[in-house]
Amino acid sequence: MSVHYKIPQHLAKNATAIVDCHLEFNHYLQNGPSLFFSSFDSRSFCNEEWPQIQKCFEHFKHKKIFIHVGIGGSSLGPEMLIDALGNNGDEHDCRFLFINNIDPDMLFKQLASLKLKQNVRDCLFYIVSKSGGTAETLATLLIIMQELEHAGIKASDFKDYFVFSTDPQKSELLELAQNYHIQCLSIPTPLGGRYSVLSSVGLFPALFAGIDCHELLAGAREFKNNFSPKSPVYSLGNHIFCELQTRQVDQTVFIPYSSKLKNFSAWFVQLWAESLGKKFDLQNKIVHQGLTPIPAYGATDQHSQMQLFVEGPRNKFFIFLNILKSQHDFKLQYNGELKTAKKLHGHNLSQLLQAEFLGTVKVFETDQRPYATIELEKLDAKAMGELILFFETLTVYVGHLLKVDPFNQPGVEAAKIYTYEFLSQLK
């Protein structure tokens, strides 16, 4: 495995026994309502969905500007992948733009940056909505269609500028795609948005970013095939649950020591919050359950949130994510008299980042604040595939311990109903 998991010794005494729960939980993973644990490795994916994704990419791979339109899980996963593993900005690389909100001022700025009248032939708009009825995504789609017509593109040619990713059976986008002959990629019906990054949602844009999707899927597949009672999912999940029960820990801070993984924090926040934050448990009893996720990243947040983390309320569990080998590095050279600069002389920038990571973890260990560390030998597609499935599985396991449904989102659905009620009053 390219990912290593470490849990401090002082937490070991709090771990609950795993014993026989693996058989029950593993059965739930393989046969549960989401199928996130096996959908990327299923016969239908290998024989139908993945070939369809590759074929669609071959058709559009000449496009130089990829505009991803989605919200929540329809955007956070792909954004995380592109930031972590995407190409390095060569002039021949595909440019990415993520439209993930309906703020009119931001949308105006984003569309203006495309300069559609000059660049429209280079643009591909990827519209992602599982239901096909996401209000924010449909509103953006309607605006983009108008902008394309203003740029001289006929509706009959929309098929050359759009690809949809949606449910293959019950999506509102299917009729629109049929009317305009737009290609549709499938999001398997059981797969919820926040668990969908290893489907067409994330894999199609990943191909345009030059990401090795075979390695990405291989990492996830390796984690799946090696899943056992010894998996760190159980030890970490049990630690988090035990801290929640015995110390009233109700917040989870996620801290990758990498700017490339800053959006991994954002992806984790949605996964953790939407899956575990529930009013009712599985017996329909009111529990108001959940662990509020807090995104952070090092070393930046050592000069922002760290004071609170180190000396504030002891209600947080910390997950540190560290990369041992950087892809690039800088030698620090200084021959002057500044004391701090002299301490830096002769070291690499990556060594400074590692020292700051180790120093921060030492503070948490000394103060016996609950934490765990995850280390990657290097940030590559295989490690990312393993990390994605690890955190999805960890989330579902903690939901299992909390006795809540980690796949539904009734609070979000209620807000959608109120949205349309208020919208009808604003005409």
Residue pairs with C-beta under 8 A, 6 or more apart in sequence:
1 222
1 223
1 226
1 386
2 219
2 376
2 377
2 378
2 380
2 382
2 383
2 386
3 374
3 375
3 376
3 377
3 383
3 386
3 387
3 390
4 374
4 375
4 376
4 377
5 232
5 235
5 236
5 372
5 373
5 374
5 375
6 372
6 373
6 374
6 375
7 232
7 235
7 236
7 239
7 372
8 365
8 371
8 372
10 365
10 368
11 239
11 243
11 370
11 372
14 239
14 242
14 243
14 246
15 235
15 238
15 239
15 242
16 238
16 241
16 242
18 229
18 234
18 235
18 238
21 234
22 228
22 229
22 234
25 397
25 400
26 227
28 396
28 400
29 37
29 38
29 227
29 393
29 396
30 37
30 38
32 396
32 407
33 190
33 407
34 190
34 191
34 192
34 195
34 396
34 407
35 42
35 188
35 190
35 191
36 191
36 192
36 195
36 196
36 198
36 392
36 396
37 224
37 389
37 392
37 393
38 224
39 45
39 188
39 190
39 191
39 198
39 199
40 198
40 199
40 217
40 220
40 221
41 217
41 220
41 221
41 224
44 188
45 188
45 199
48 186
49 185
49 186
49 188
49 199
49 200
50 203
52 185
52 186
52 200
53 185
53 200
53 203
53 204
53 207
54 207
56 163
56 183
56 185
56 204
57 204
57 207
57 208
59 183
60 124
60 163
61 207
61 208
63 94
63 122
63 123
63 124
63 208
64 94
64 95
64 119
64 122
65 94
65 95
65 97
65 114
65 119
65 122
65 123
65 124
66 94
66 95
66 96
66 97
66 124
66 126
66 205
66 208
66 209
67 96
67 97
67 99
67 114
67 123
67 124
67 125
67 126
67 144
68 75
68 78
68 79
68 96
68 97
68 98
68 99
68 100
68 126
68 128
68 205
69 75
69 99
69 100
69 125
69 126
69 127
69 128
69 137
69 140
69 141
69 144
70 78
70 99
70 100
70 126
70 127
70 128
70 129
70 134
70 137
70 201
71 100
71 101
71 134
71 136
71 137
72 193
72 194
72 270
72 274
73 192
73 193
73 194
73 195
73 196
73 197
73 201
73 270
74 128
74 129
74 130
74 134
74 137
74 165
74 193
74 196
74 201
75 98
75 100
75 128
76 100
76 194
76 263
76 266
76 267
76 270
77 194
77 196
77 197
77 201
77 202
77 267
77 388
78 98
78 128
78 197
78 201
78 202
78 205
78 206
79 98
79 100
79 263
79 266
79 267
80 197
80 261
80 263
80 264
80 266
80 267
81 197
81 202
81 205
81 206
81 209
81 211
81 216
81 384
82 96
82 205
82 206
82 209
82 211
83 260
83 261
83 262
83 263
83 264
84 260
84 261
84 263
84 264
84 379
84 384
85 206
85 209
85 211
85 216
85 260
85 379
85 380
85 381
85 384
86 96
86 209
86 210
86 211
87 93
87 94
87 209
87 210
93 209
93 210
94 208
94 209
94 210
96 205
96 208
96 209
97 110
97 113
97 114
99 107
99 110
99 140
101 107
101 136
102 136
102 139
102 140
107 140
107 143
111 143
111 144
111 147
114 120
114 123
116 123
116 147
116 148
116 150
116 151
117 151
117 152
120 148
120 151
120 152
120 153
120 161
123 161
124 161
124 162
124 163
124 208
125 141
125 144
125 161
125 162
125 163
126 162
126 163
126 165
126 204
126 205
127 137
127 141
127 162
127 163
127 164
127 165
127 173
128 137
128 164
128 165
128 166
128 187
128 201
129 137
129 138
129 164
129 165
129 166
129 171
129 173
130 166
130 167
130 171
130 187
130 191
130 192
130 193
130 196
131 166
131 167
131 170
131 171
131 172
132 138
132 164
132 166
132 167
132 171
132 172
132 173
132 174
132 176
133 171
133 172
135 416
135 419
135 420
138 172
145 155
145 158
148 158
148 161
149 155
153 161
155 180
156 180
158 180
158 182
159 180
159 181
159 182
159 183
162 180
162 182
162 183
163 182
163 183
163 184
163 185
163 204
164 173
164 176
164 177
164 182
164 183
164 184
164 185
165 184
165 185
165 186
165 187
165 200
165 201
165 204
166 173
166 174
166 184
166 185
166 186
166 187
167 186
167 187
167 189
168 174
168 184
168 186
168 187
168 188
168 189
169 189
170 189
173 184
174 184
176 182
177 183
177 184
185 200
185 204
186 199
186 200
187 196
187 199
187 200
187 201
188 199
191 199
192 407
192 409
193 201
194 270
194 271
194 274
194 275
195 271
195 392
195 407
196 202
197 267
197 388
198 216
198 217
198 220
198 385
198 388
198 389
203 213
203 216
206 213
206 216
207 213
211 381
212 381
213 381
215 380
215 381
215 382
215 385
216 381
216 382
216 384
216 385
217 385
218 382
218 385
219 381
219 382
219 383
219 384
219 385
219 386
219 387
219 388
219 389
220 385
220 386
220 388
220 389
221 385
222 382
222 385
222 386
223 385
223 386
223 389
223 390
223 393
224 389
227 233
227 393
231 393
232 390
233 390
233 393
233 394
233 397
234 397
236 319
236 372
236 394
237 394
237 397
237 398
237 401
238 401
239 317
239 370
239 372
240 249
240 252
240 291
240 317
240 398
241 398
241 401
241 402
243 249
243 317
243 370
244 250
244 291
244 317
247 314
247 315
247 370
248 315
249 291
249 314
249 315
249 316
249 317
249 370
250 290
250 291
250 292
250 315
251 291
251 292
251 293
251 294
251 315
251 316
251 317
252 272
252 291
252 292
252 293
252 294
252 316
252 317
252 318
252 319
253 293
253 294
253 296
253 305
253 309
253 316
253 317
253 318
253 319
254 264
254 265
254 268
254 269
254 272
254 293
254 294
254 295
254 296
254 319
254 321
255 265
255 296
255 297
255 298
255 301
255 318
255 319
255 320
255 321
256 262
256 264
256 265
256 297
256 298
256 320
256 321
256 322
257 297
257 298
257 299
257 320
257 321
257 322
257 323
257 353
257 356
257 357
258 297
258 298
258 321
258 322
258 323
258 379
259 297
259 300
260 379
261 297
261 321
261 323
261 379
262 295
262 297
264 321
264 387
265 295
265 296
265 297
266 295
268 293
268 295
268 391
269 293
269 294
269 295
271 391
271 392
271 395
272 291
272 293
272 395
273 290
273 292
273 293
274 409
274 412
275 395
275 396
275 399
275 406
275 407
276 289
276 290
276 291
276 395
276 398
276 399
276 402
276 404
276 406
277 289
277 290
277 292
277 411
278 287
278 288
278 289
278 290
278 402
278 404
278 405
278 408
278 410
279 286
279 287
279 288
279 289
279 410
279 411
280 286
280 287
280 404
280 410
281 287
281 289
281 402
281 403
281 404
282 403
282 404
282 405
283 403
287 402
287 403
287 404
289 402
289 404
291 317
291 398
294 305
294 316
296 304
296 305
296 309
298 320
298 353
298 356
298 357
298 360
299 353
299 356
299 357
302 356
302 360
306 360
309 316
309 318
309 369
310 363
310 364
310 367
310 369
314 369
316 369
316 370
317 370
317 371
317 372
318 364
318 369
318 370
318 371
318 372
319 371
319 372
319 373
319 374
320 357
320 360
320 361
320 371
320 372
320 373
320 374
321 373
321 374
321 375
321 376
321 387
322 354
322 357
322 373
322 374
322 375
322 376
323 375
323 376
323 378
323 379
324 354
324 375
324 376
324 377
324 378
325 350
325 377
325 378
326 350
326 353
327 378
327 379
329 348
329 349
329 350
330 348
330 349
331 348
332 344
332 345
332 346
332 347
332 348
332 349
332 352
333 345
333 346
334 341
334 342
334 344
334 345
335 345
336 342
344 352
361 371
361 373
364 371
365 371
374 387
376 383
376 387
377 383
395 406
396 406
398 406
399 405
399 406
400 406
